[in-house]
Amino acid sequence: MTVAELLALRVSHVNDNAQTLIVPGNPSRVLALEGPLQSLTQLCANRAPAATLFADATGEPFTAQDIEAAVSTSAFDANLDDALQVTPATLRHTYMAFLVRQGLRFSELGKLVGRLPAEALDVLSALAPGTERVGLKRGGAHLTGTARAQLGLRLCGAWS
């Protein structure tokens, strides 16, 4: 997700019955809440549907700088080389590169990461394996990563 998409998320975008997150946009997308991200449904239980999904302990909505800081802190905590170079945009690109390297069909990539410009698809195409491409399983379950889920929970204060 982009930072703008994260900032636009509301409690109403979490569907606890379906265990999904609706990412608004054109077109919108529906992502499965799996693993640690399932706890988002509990965090949303007593909050107003229009409330910002990612907020601090006082209920103030996160800013782009807050999200960037959470990513930077996670990179430092993970002891990554060049942690300051890890940004929300680099995480998003790395995830897209991972999906492409796993053989995900380009026609399905947008269902997970949103619409991509032709230039981005051109760059990613160099990473695609020469084998047959695979489709999404239920919500892309086999393609989600624990680290990404942990970062999402850290943003909403559920991960220490």
Backbone as JSON Lines, residues from 0, in Angstrom:
{"i":0,"aa":"M","n":[0.83,-1.18,0.0],"ca":[0.0,0.0,0.0],"c":[0.87,1.24,0.0]}
{"i":1,"aa":"T","n":[0.36,2.29,-0.58],"ca":[1.08,3.55,-0.53],"c":[0.76,4.23,0.8]}
{"i":2,"aa":"V","n":[1.56,5.22,1.15],"ca":[1.3,5.97,2.38],"c":[-0.07,6.64,2.28]}
{"i":3,"aa":"A","n":[-0.39,7.19,1.13],"ca":[-1.7,7.83,0.95],"c":[-2.84,6.84,1.2]}
{"i":4,"aa":"E","n":[-2.68,5.61,0.73],"ca":[-3.71,4.59,0.96],"c":[-3.81,4.25,2.44]}
{"i":5,"aa":"L","n":[-2.69,4.14,3.13],"ca":[-2.73,3.86,4.57],"c":[-3.44,4.97,5.32]}
{"i":6,"aa":"L","n":[-3.16,6.21,4.95],"ca":[-3.77,7.35,5.63],"c":[-5.27,7.44,5.36]}
{"i":7,"aa":"A","n":[-5.72,6.91,4.24],"ca":[-7.14,6.97,3.87],"c":[-7.97,5.87,4.52]}
{"i":8,"aa":"L","n":[-7.33,4.87,5.09],"ca":[-8.07,3.75,5.68],"c":[-8.86,4.18,6.9]}
{"i":9,"aa":"R","n":[-10.08,3.66,7.0],"ca":[-10.97,3.91,8.12],"c":[-11.34,2.57,8.75]}
{"i":10,"aa":"V","n":[-11.85,2.64,9.97],"ca":[-12.29,1.43,10.66],"c":[-13.31,0.67,9.82]}
{"i":11,"aa":"S","n":[-14.17,1.4,9.12],"ca":[-15.21,0.76,8.3],"c":[-14.64,-0.07,7.15]}
{"i":12,"aa":"H","n":[-13.37,0.12,6.83],"ca":[-12.75,-0.66,5.76],"c":[-12.34,-2.06,6.21]}
{"i":13,"aa":"V","n":[-12.41,-2.32,7.51],"ca":[-12.09,-3.65,8.05],"c":[-13.39,-4.43,8.19]}
{"i":14,"aa":"N","n":[-13.47,-5.57,7.51],"ca":[-14.65,-6.42,7.59],"c":[-14.3,-7.62,8.45]}
{"i":15,"aa":"D","n":[-14.78,-7.58,9.71],"ca":[-14.41,-8.65,10.63],"c":[-15.04,-9.99,10.25]}
{"i":16,"aa":"N","n":[-16.22,-9.98,9.66],"ca":[-16.85,-11.25,9.26],"c":[-16.08,-11.93,8.14]}
{"i":17,"aa":"A","n":[-15.68,-11.16,7.15],"ca":[-14.95,-11.73,6.01],"c":[-13.45,-11.77,6.23]}
{"i":18,"aa":"Q","n":[-12.98,-11.16,7.33],"ca":[-11.54,-11.08,7.61],"c":[-10.8,-10.44,6.43]}
{"i":19,"aa":"T","n":[-11.32,-9.29,6.0],"ca":[-10.73,-8.58,4.87],"c":[-10.57,-7.1,5.17]}
{"i":20,"aa":"L","n":[-9.75,-6.47,4.38],"ca":[-9.54,-5.03,4.42],"c":[-9.85,-4.5,3.02]}
{"i":21,"aa":"I","n":[-10.74,-3.54,2.96],"ca":[-11.07,-2.91,1.69],"c":[-10.18,-1.68,1.55]}
{"i":22,"aa":"V","n":[-9.39,-1.65,0.5],"ca":[-8.52,-0.51,0.24],"c":[-9.24,0.36,-0.79]}
{"i":23,"aa":"P","n":[-9.7,1.55,-0.37],"ca":[-10.42,2.39,-1.32],"c":[-9.49,2.88,-2.43]}
{"i":24,"aa":"G","n":[-10.05,3.09,-3.57],"ca":[-9.26,3.57,-4.7],"c":[-10.03,3.34,-5.99]}
{"i":25,"aa":"N","n":[-9.37,3.55,-7.08],"ca":[-10.0,3.34,-8.37],"c":[-9.13,2.39,-9.2]}
{"i":26,"aa":"P","n":[-9.41,1.12,-9.19],"ca":[-10.48,0.45,-8.47],"c":[-10.07,0.14,-7.02]}
{"i":27,"aa":"S","n":[-11.08,-0.1,-6.18],"ca":[-10.77,-0.51,-4.81],"c":[-10.29,-1.96,-4.86]}
{"i":28,"aa":"R","n":[-9.65,-2.4,-3.79],"ca":[-9.22,-3.78,-3.72],"c":[-9.54,-4.35,-2.35]}
{"i":29,"aa":"V","n":[-9.66,-5.64,-2.29],"ca":[-9.99,-6.34,-1.06],"c":[-8.82,-7.26,-0.74]}
{"i":30,"aa":"L","n":[-8.24,-7.07,0.45],"ca":[-7.09,-7.86,0.88],"c":[-7.49,-8.72,2.07]}
{"i":31,"aa":"A","n":[-7.01,-9.95,2.1],"ca":[-7.28,-10.85,3.22],"c":[-6.48,-10.42,4.44]}
{"i":32,"aa":"L","n":[-7.13,-10.46,5.6],"ca":[-6.43,-10.22,6.87],"c":[-6.0,-11.58,7.4]}
{"i":33,"aa":"E","n":[-4.71,-11.84,7.34],"ca":[-4.2,-13.14,7.74],"c":[-3.09,-12.97,8.77]}
{"i":34,"aa":"G","n":[-2.89,-14.03,9.53],"ca":[-1.82,-14.0,10.53],"c":[-2.05,-12.87,11.53]}
{"i":35,"aa":"P","n":[-0.98,-12.17,11.89],"ca":[-1.1,-11.1,12.88],"c":[-2.06,-9.98,12.48]}
{"i":36,"aa":"L","n":[-2.3,-9.8,11.21],"ca":[-3.21,-8.73,10.77],"c":[-4.66,-9.0,11.15]}
{"i":37,"aa":"Q","n":[-4.99,-10.24,11.49],"ca":[-6.35,-10.55,11.92],"c":[-6.73,-9.78,13.18]}
{"i":38,"aa":"S","n":[-5.75,-9.4,13.98],"ca":[-6.05,-8.65,15.2],"c":[-6.57,-7.25,14.91]}
{"i":39,"aa":"L","n":[-6.48,-6.8,13.66],"ca":[-7.08,-5.5,13.31],"c":[-8.57,-5.51,13.6]}
{"i":40,"aa":"T","n":[-9.22,-6.66,13.44],"ca":[-10.66,-6.72,13.7],"c":[-10.95,-6.44,15.17]}
{"i":41,"aa":"Q","n":[-10.12,-6.92,16.07],"ca":[-10.3,-6.66,17.5],"c":[-10.03,-5.2,17.83]}
{"i":42,"aa":"L","n":[-9.01,-4.63,17.2],"ca":[-8.68,-3.23,17.45],"c":[-9.78,-2.29,16.97]}
{"i":43,"aa":"C","n":[-10.54,-2.72,15.99],"ca":[-11.6,-1.88,15.42],"c":[-12.94,-2.06,16.13]}
{"i":44,"aa":"A","n":[-13.05,-3.08,16.98],"ca":[-14.34,-3.47,17.55],"c":[-15.08,-2.33,18.23]}
{"i":45,"aa":"N","n":[-14.42,-1.51,18.99],"ca":[-15.1,-0.47,19.77],"c":[-14.84,0.93,19.23]}
{"i":46,"aa":"R","n":[-14.49,1.03,17.98],"ca":[-14.19,2.34,17.4],"c":[-15.25,2.72,16.37]}
{"i":47,"aa":"A","n":[-15.44,4.0,16.21],"ca":[-16.42,4.51,15.24],"c":[-16.01,4.11,13.83]}
{"i":48,"aa":"P","n":[-16.97,3.72,12.99],"ca":[-16.65,3.31,11.62],"c":[-15.88,4.37,10.82]}
{"i":49,"aa":"A","n":[-16.13,5.64,11.09],"ca":[-15.45,6.7,10.33],"c":[-14.07,7.04,10.88]}
{"i":50,"aa":"A","n":[-13.69,6.42,12.01],"ca":[-12.4,6.73,12.62],"c":[-11.26,6.26,11.73]}
{"i":51,"aa":"T","n":[-10.18,7.01,11.76],"ca":[-8.97,6.64,11.02],"c":[-8.46,5.31,11.56]}
{"i":52,"aa":"L","n":[-8.11,4.4,10.67],"ca":[-7.65,3.08,11.1],"c":[-6.34,3.17,11.87]}
{"i":53,"aa":"F","n":[-5.4,3.97,11.37],"ca":[-4.1,4.08,12.01],"c":[-4.02,5.4,12.76]}
{"i":54,"aa":"A","n":[-4.03,5.29,14.09],"ca":[-3.99,6.47,14.95],"c":[-3.07,6.2,16.14]}
{"i":55,"aa":"D","n":[-2.63,7.28,16.78],"ca":[-1.77,7.1,17.95],"c":[-2.63,6.8,19.18]}
{"i":56,"aa":"A","n":[-1.98,6.68,20.33],"ca":[-2.67,6.3,21.57],"c":[-3.75,7.3,21.97]}
{"i":57,"aa":"T","n":[-3.62,8.54,21.55],"ca":[-4.62,9.56,21.89],"c":[-5.74,9.63,20.86]}
{"i":58,"aa":"G","n":[-5.64,8.82,19.81],"ca":[-6.67,8.82,18.78],"c":[-6.39,9.76,17.62]}
{"i":59,"aa":"E","n":[-5.26,10.47,17.69],"ca":[-4.9,11.37,16.59],"c":[-4.47,10.56,15.38]}
{"i":60,"aa":"P","n":[-5.01,10.88,14.21],"ca":[-4.63,10.13,13.0],"c":[-3.14,10.24,12.72]}
{"i":61,"aa":"F","n":[-2.58,9.14,12.26],"ca":[-1.17,9.16,11.85],"c":[-0.99,10.09,10.66]}
{"i":62,"aa":"T","n":[0.18,10.65,10.58],"ca":[0.57,11.47,9.43],"c":[1.53,10.65,8.58]}
{"i":63,"aa":"A","n":[1.84,11.17,7.42],"ca":[2.82,10.5,6.55],"c":[4.16,10.37,7.29]}
{"i":64,"aa":"Q","n":[4.51,11.39,8.06],"ca":[5.77,11.36,8.81],"c":[5.74,10.26,9.88]}
{"i":65,"aa":"D","n":[4.58,10.04,10.51],"ca":[4.46,8.97,11.5],"c":[4.7,7.6,10.86]}
{"i":66,"aa":"I","n":[4.14,7.41,9.69],"ca":[4.31,6.13,8.99],"c":[5.77,5.95,8.57]}
{"i":67,"aa":"E","n":[6.37,7.01,8.05],"ca":[7.79,6.93,7.67],"c":[8.65,6.63,8.89]}
{"i":68,"aa":"A","n":[8.33,7.23,10.03],"ca":[9.09,6.98,11.26],"c":[8.92,5.53,11.71]}
{"i":69,"aa":"A","n":[7.7,4.99,11.6],"ca":[7.47,3.59,11.99],"c":[8.28,2.64,11.11]}
{"i":70,"aa":"V","n":[8.35,2.95,9.82],"ca":[9.14,2.12,8.91],"c":[10.62,2.21,9.26]}
{"i":71,"aa":"S","n":[11.1,3.43,9.48],"ca":[12.52,3.62,9.84],"c":[12.87,2.91,11.13]}
{"i":72,"aa":"T","n":[12.0,3.05,12.14],"ca":[12.28,2.4,13.42],"c":[12.3,0.89,13.27]}
{"i":73,"aa":"S","n":[11.38,0.37,12.48],"ca":[11.36,-1.08,12.24],"c":[12.63,-1.53,11.54]}
{"i":74,"aa":"A","n":[13.1,-0.73,10.59],"ca":[14.34,-1.08,9.88],"c":[15.53,-1.08,10.83]}
{"i":75,"aa":"F","n":[15.58,-0.09,11.72],"ca":[16.67,-0.05,12.71],"c":[16.55,-1.22,13.67]}
{"i":76,"aa":"D","n":[15.33,-1.49,14.17],"ca":[15.12,-2.59,15.1],"c":[15.46,-3.94,14.48]}
{"i":77,"aa":"A","n":[15.28,-4.05,13.18],"ca":[15.61,-5.29,12.47],"c":[17.09,-5.38,12.13]}
{"i":78,"aa":"N","n":[17.83,-4.33,12.5],"ca":[19.27,-4.3,12.29],"c":[19.63,-4.38,10.8]}
{"i":79,"aa":"L","n":[18.82,-3.74,9.96],"ca":[19.09,-3.75,8.52],"c":[20.23,-2.82,8.18]}
{"i":80,"aa":"D","n":[21.02,-3.23,7.2],"ca":[22.05,-2.33,6.67],"c":[21.34,-1.16,6.01]}
{"i":81,"aa":"D","n":[21.94,0.02,6.1],"ca":[21.36,1.22,5.49],"c":[19.9,1.41,5.86]}
{"i":82,"aa":"A","n":[19.6,1.29,7.15],"ca":[18.22,1.38,7.63],"c":[17.54,2.68,7.22]}
{"i":83,"aa":"L","n":[18.3,3.75,7.12],"ca":[17.71,5.03,6.72],"c":[17.21,5.02,5.28]}
{"i":84,"aa":"Q","n":[17.7,4.08,4.49],"ca":[17.26,3.98,3.09],"c":[15.94,3.23,2.95]}
{"i":85,"aa":"V","n":[15.47,2.63,4.05],"ca":[14.21,1.89,4.01],"c":[13.07,2.87,4.23]}
{"i":86,"aa":"T","n":[12.24,3.02,3.23],"ca":[11.1,3.94,3.27],"c":[9.83,3.15,2.94]}
{"i":87,"aa":"P","n":[8.67,3.74,3.18],"ca":[7.44,3.05,2.76],"c":[7.46,2.71,1.27]}
{"i":88,"aa":"A","n":[8.0,3.59,0.45],"ca":[8.06,3.34,-0.99],"c":[8.99,2.17,-1.31]}
{"i":89,"aa":"T","n":[10.13,2.08,-0.62],"ca":[11.04,0.96,-0.89],"c":[10.44,-0.36,-0.4]}
{"i":90,"aa":"L","n":[9.71,-0.32,0.71],"ca":[9.04,-1.54,1.18],"c":[8.0,-2.0,0.15]}
{"i":91,"aa":"R","n":[7.24,-1.06,-0.36],"ca":[6.21,-1.39,-1.35],"c":[6.86,-1.98,-2.61]}
{"i":92,"aa":"H","n":[7.93,-1.34,-3.07],"ca":[8.61,-1.85,-4.26],"c":[9.2,-3.24,-4.0]}
{"i":93,"aa":"T","n":[9.78,-3.43,-2.83],"ca":[10.37,-4.72,-2.48],"c":[9.3,-5.8,-2.46]}
{"i":94,"aa":"Y","n":[8.14,-5.47,-1.92],"ca":[7.04,-6.45,-1.88],"c":[6.57,-6.78,-3.3]}
{"i":95,"aa":"M","n":[6.45,-5.76,-4.14],"ca":[6.05,-6.01,-5.53],"c":[7.09,-6.87,-6.24]}
{"i":96,"aa":"A","n":[8.37,-6.58,-6.0],"ca":[9.44,-7.38,-6.62],"c":[9.36,-8.82,-6.13]}
{"i":97,"aa":"F","n":[9.09,-9.02,-4.84],"ca":[8.93,-10.36,-4.29],"c":[7.8,-11.11,-5.0]}
{"i":98,"aa":"L","n":[6.66,-10.45,-5.14],"ca":[5.51,-11.08,-5.79],"c":[5.84,-11.48,-7.23]}
{"i":99,"aa":"V","n":[6.5,-10.58,-7.95],"ca":[6.85,-10.86,-9.34],"c":[7.85,-12.02,-9.41]}
{"i":100,"aa":"R","n":[8.83,-12.03,-8.52],"ca":[9.82,-13.12,-8.52],"c":[9.19,-14.46,-8.18]}
{"i":101,"aa":"Q","n":[8.07,-14.42,-7.43],"ca":[7.36,-15.66,-7.1],"c":[6.55,-16.16,-8.28]}
{"i":102,"aa":"G","n":[6.5,-15.36,-9.35],"ca":[5.78,-15.77,-10.55],"c":[4.34,-15.3,-10.61]}
{"i":103,"aa":"L","n":[3.96,-14.35,-9.76],"ca":[2.59,-13.84,-9.8],"c":[2.31,-13.2,-11.16]}
{"i":104,"aa":"R","n":[1.15,-13.49,-11.71],"ca":[0.76,-12.89,-12.98],"c":[0.65,-11.38,-12.83]}
{"i":105,"aa":"F","n":[1.14,-10.66,-13.83],"ca":[1.04,-9.2,-13.8],"c":[-0.42,-8.75,-13.78]}
{"i":106,"aa":"S","n":[-1.29,-9.54,-14.4],"ca":[-2.71,-9.19,-14.4],"c":[-3.31,-9.27,-13.0]}
{"i":107,"aa":"E","n":[-2.66,-9.99,-12.09],"ca":[-3.15,-10.13,-10.72],"c":[-2.41,-9.22,-9.74]}
{"i":108,"aa":"L","n":[-1.28,-8.69,-10.14],"ca":[-0.47,-7.85,-9.24],"c":[-1.27,-6.66,-8.73]}
{"i":109,"aa":"G","n":[-2.02,-6.02,-9.59],"ca":[-2.81,-4.85,-9.2],"c":[-3.86,-5.15,-8.16]}
{"i":110,"aa":"K","n":[-4.32,-6.4,-8.08],"ca":[-5.3,-6.78,-7.06],"c":[-4.71,-6.67,-5.66]}
{"i":111,"aa":"L","n":[-3.4,-6.78,-5.56],"ca":[-2.74,-6.69,-4.26],"c":[-2.13,-5.32,-4.0]}
{"i":112,"aa":"V","n":[-1.55,-4.71,-5.01],"ca":[-0.78,-3.48,-4.77],"c":[-1.4,-2.24,-5.39]}
{"i":113,"aa":"G","n":[-2.48,-2.39,-6.12],"ca":[-3.1,-1.24,-6.77],"c":[-2.57,-1.04,-8.18]}
{"i":114,"aa":"R","n":[-3.15,-0.08,-8.83],"ca":[-2.8,0.21,-10.22],"c":[-1.36,0.7,-10.3]}
{"i":115,"aa":"L","n":[-0.63,0.19,-11.29],"ca":[0.77,0.58,-11.48],"c":[0.95,1.22,-12.85]}
{"i":116,"aa":"P","n":[1.79,2.25,-12.93],"ca":[2.07,2.84,-14.24],"c":[2.89,1.88,-15.1]}
{"i":117,"aa":"A","n":[2.83,2.08,-16.4],"ca":[3.55,1.22,-17.35],"c":[5.04,1.17,-17.04]}
{"i":118,"aa":"E","n":[5.61,2.29,-16.6],"ca":[7.05,2.33,-16.31],"c":[7.4,1.36,-15.18]}
{"i":119,"aa":"A","n":[6.55,1.31,-14.15],"ca":[6.8,0.4,-13.02],"c":[6.69,-1.05,-13.48]}
{"i":120,"aa":"L","n":[5.7,-1.34,-14.3],"ca":[5.56,-2.71,-14.81],"c":[6.75,-3.1,-15.67]}
{"i":121,"aa":"D","n":[7.28,-2.14,-16.41],"ca":[8.45,-2.41,-17.25],"c":[9.65,-2.79,-16.38]}
{"i":122,"aa":"V","n":[9.87,-2.04,-15.3],"ca":[10.98,-2.33,-14.38],"c":[10.78,-3.7,-13.73]}
{"i":123,"aa":"L","n":[9.55,-3.98,-13.28],"ca":[9.27,-5.24,-12.61],"c":[9.36,-6.44,-13.56]}
{"i":124,"aa":"S","n":[9.07,-6.24,-14.82],"ca":[9.07,-7.36,-15.77],"c":[10.45,-8.01,-15.88]}
{"i":125,"aa":"A","n":[11.5,-7.24,-15.64],"ca":[12.86,-7.8,-15.68],"c":[13.09,-8.8,-14.55]}
{"i":126,"aa":"L","n":[12.26,-8.75,-13.52],"ca":[12.42,-9.65,-12.37],"c":[11.62,-10.93,-12.49]}
{"i":127,"aa":"A","n":[10.72,-10.99,-13.45],"ca":[9.83,-12.14,-13.58],"c":[10.59,-13.38,-14.02]}
{"i":128,"aa":"P","n":[10.29,-14.52,-13.4],"ca":[10.95,-15.76,-13.82],"c":[10.43,-16.19,-15.19]}
{"i":129,"aa":"G","n":[11.2,-17.01,-15.85],"ca":[10.82,-17.49,-17.17],"c":[9.81,-18.62,-17.13]}
{"i":130,"aa":"T","n":[9.33,-18.96,-15.95],"ca":[8.38,-20.07,-15.81],"c":[6.95,-19.56,-15.92]}
{"i":131,"aa":"E","n":[6.02,-20.49,-15.85],"ca":[4.61,-20.14,-15.91],"c":[4.23,-19.27,-14.71]}
{"i":132,"aa":"R","n":[3.41,-18.28,-14.94],"ca":[2.97,-17.38,-13.87],"c":[1.85,-18.05,-13.06]}
{"i":133,"aa":"V","n":[1.74,-17.64,-11.8],"ca":[0.72,-18.2,-10.92],"c":[-0.31,-17.14,-10.59]}
{"i":134,"aa":"G","n":[-1.52,-17.6,-10.27],"ca":[-2.59,-16.7,-9.86],"c":[-2.64,-16.59,-8.35]}
{"i":135,"aa":"L","n":[-3.57,-15.79,-7.89],"ca":[-3.76,-15.61,-6.46],"c":[-4.57,-16.76,-5.9]}
{"i":136,"aa":"K","n":[-4.19,-17.2,-4.71],"ca":[-5.05,-18.1,-3.96],"c":[-5.95,-17.19,-3.14]}
{"i":137,"aa":"R","n":[-6.75,-17.72,-2.27],"ca":[-7.66,-16.92,-1.47],"c":[-6.94,-15.7,-0.92]}
{"i":138,"aa":"G","n":[-7.21,-14.55,-1.48],"ca":[-6.64,-13.31,-0.99],"c":[-5.14,-13.23,-1.11]}
{"i":139,"aa":"G","n":[-4.53,-14.11,-1.89],"ca":[-3.08,-14.07,-2.0],"c":[-2.39,-14.63,-0.78]}
{"i":140,"aa":"A","n":[-3.07,-15.54,-0.07],"ca":[-2.57,-16.03,1.21],"c":[-1.14,-16.55,1.13]}
{"i":141,"aa":"H","n":[-0.8,-17.22,0.05],"ca":[0.53,-17.8,-0.04],"c":[1.59,-16.75,-0.36]}
{"i":142,"aa":"L","n":[1.18,-15.52,-0.59],"ca":[2.13,-14.48,-0.96],"c":[2.31,-13.4,0.1]}
{"i":143,"aa":"T","n":[1.6,-13.5,1.22],"ca":[1.75,-12.48,2.25],"c":[2.92,-12.83,3.16]}
{"i":144,"aa":"G","n":[3.54,-11.85,3.74],"ca":[4.71,-12.08,4.57],"c":[4.5,-11.64,6.0]}
{"i":145,"aa":"T","n":[5.09,-12.36,6.93],"ca":[4.97,-12.04,8.34],"c":[5.54,-10.67,8.66]}
{"i":146,"aa":"A","n":[6.67,-10.33,8.07],"ca":[7.27,-9.02,8.35],"c":[6.33,-7.89,7.95]}
{"i":147,"aa":"R","n":[5.66,-8.04,6.83],"ca":[4.73,-7.01,6.38],"c":[3.56,-6.91,7.36]}
{"i":148,"aa":"A","n":[3.08,-8.04,7.81],"ca":[1.98,-8.04,8.77],"c":[2.41,-7.39,10.08]}
{"i":149,"aa":"Q","n":[3.62,-7.67,10.53],"ca":[4.11,-7.07,11.76],"c":[4.22,-5.56,11.64]}
{"i":150,"aa":"L","n":[4.66,-5.08,10.49],"ca":[4.75,-3.65,10.28],"c":[3.36,-3.03,10.35]}
{"i":151,"aa":"G","n":[2.38,-3.66,9.75],"ca":[1.01,-3.14,9.8],"c":[0.5,-3.05,11.22]}
{"i":152,"aa":"L","n":[0.79,-4.06,12.02],"ca":[0.36,-4.04,13.41],"c":[1.12,-3.0,14.22]}
{"i":153,"aa":"R","n":[2.38,-2.8,13.89],"ca":[3.16,-1.78,14.59],"c":[2.55,-0.4,14.33]}
{"i":154,"aa":"L","n":[2.1,-0.17,13.11],"ca":[1.49,1.11,12.77],"c":[0.23,1.37,13.58]}
{"i":155,"aa":"C","n":[-0.54,0.32,13.88],"ca":[-1.78,0.55,14.62],"c":[-1.6,0.31,16.12]}
{"i":156,"aa":"G","n":[-0.36,0.19,16.58],"ca":[-0.08,0.13,18.01],"c":[-0.28,-1.22,18.66]}
{"i":157,"aa":"A","n":[-0.5,-2.26,17.88],"ca":[-0.74,-3.58,18.44],"c":[0.52,-4.41,18.52]}
{"i":158,"aa":"W","n":[1.61,-3.91,18.02],"ca":[2.86,-4.67,17.98],"c":[3.91,-3.9,18.73]}
{"i":159,"aa":"S","n":[4.6,-4.54,19.62],"ca":[5.63,-3.82,20.38],"c":[7.01,-4.12,19.86]}
